[in-house]
Amino acid sequence: MRENEIVLDVLQSIRTAAVRILKKMEAIHSPADFDATEENKDSLDVICMQLTGIGEGLKQIDKLTDGRLLDGYPEVDWKGLKGVRDVIAHQYFSISTEAVYDACRKDIPALMAAVEKIIRDKC
């Protein structure tokens, strides 16, 4: 598979993960909601896994493009999203629900818009 095809595949996976996060966030209206029910706790787990996948995918894109592709879309805090992956992976039992909530409400919509634009630009 060529580099461009791999990047597009990863971008599509990131888009799918972001859609899944937004779907899970429909029942979450505050950080405290994550602890309100077992279902919401499960949603937090799913969201964290998807955020981890997004961060890993972004790192893969950076590696494939020598950091050039994402830098062309400065409207997203790429470094922050990649960092969320590290925090979740290494500090899972002390994750801040406020930080997850904020990332989902602020960063994921911007990520979705940027990923859609990158996919359009690359196709």
N, C-alpha and C positions, 0 to 999 in steps of 0.2 A: 504494500500500500504506500502510495506517495505521501510525502509530508503534508501536502495540502489536504489530502483526503483524511489523513489521521486527525489533523487539526479540526476539520469540519465535523468529523465523527465525535470528537471530544466536546466540541461546542454544542452539538445536538444533545449529548448526554448531560451537559451542564444545564441546558434549557429544560430538559425533562426533569432534572432534579429540582430546579427552581420552581417549575410548575407544581411539583409534588409538595414542596415546602409551602407555597401559597395556598394550596388546597388544605393542607393540615392547619394552616394559620386561620382559616375561616372560623374556627371555633375558639380561637384564642384572642381575647380582647385586652389582656394585660399580662404582665409577666407572672402574676400570681395564678392566673388560669392554668398554667402548666402543672401546678400542684393540686388543682381542684378535684380532679377525677383520675381514675386509673387510665381512662381513654386518653386524657390530655397528657398524662405522663408518658404513655406510649407514643403520642404525637411528638413530644419532646425528643424521645429517642430516635424516631424516624427523621425528624428535622435535623438533629445533630449528625446523623449518618449522611444525610444528603449534603449538609454543609461541608462535611469532611470530604465527600466525593467531589464537590465543587472546587474546594481548595486544592485537592490533588490534581484535578483536571487542569486548573489554571497553571499549576506548577509544570505540568506536562507540556502545555502550550508554550509556556516561556522557554522551556528546554528545547522544544522543536524549532522555535522561531528566534532563538537567542534573545528573548525578551523584547523583540521589536513589535510584535503584533499588538499586544495589549497596551503598550505605551501609546499607540495611536488613538486610543479611546480613553482619554483622561477623566471622563465624567464618572468613572467607577474607581473606588478605592481597591484596586487589585491587590495591593500589598496587604491591606486589612483583611480581605476575604481569604487570602492564602494563609494569613496568620490565624484566622478562626479555626482552620483545619488543625493547625499545630496545637492550639489551646485545647480543642475538643479531644484530640488524640492523646495528649499527654496529661491532661488534667480533668479527665472525664467526670470524676466523682465530685469535683468542686466547680462545675460549670455554673456561671451566673445566668439565671433565667432572664434577667434584665438585658444582659448582653446578647443573648440569643434572640430575644424579642426584638430588640433594636435592630439587630442585623437583618432579621426577617422583614421588618416593616420598612426599613430605610434602604438597605443595601440590595436586597433581592429584587425589588422592582427596577432599580437602576441597572442591575446586572442583566435582568431579562431584556431590557431595552437595548443595552449595548451588545449582548450576544446576538439578538435578532439583527442588529445593524451589521455586525461583523459577518454573520452568515450571508446577508444580502450582498455585502461588499465583496466577499470572497467567491460568490457563485456567478 
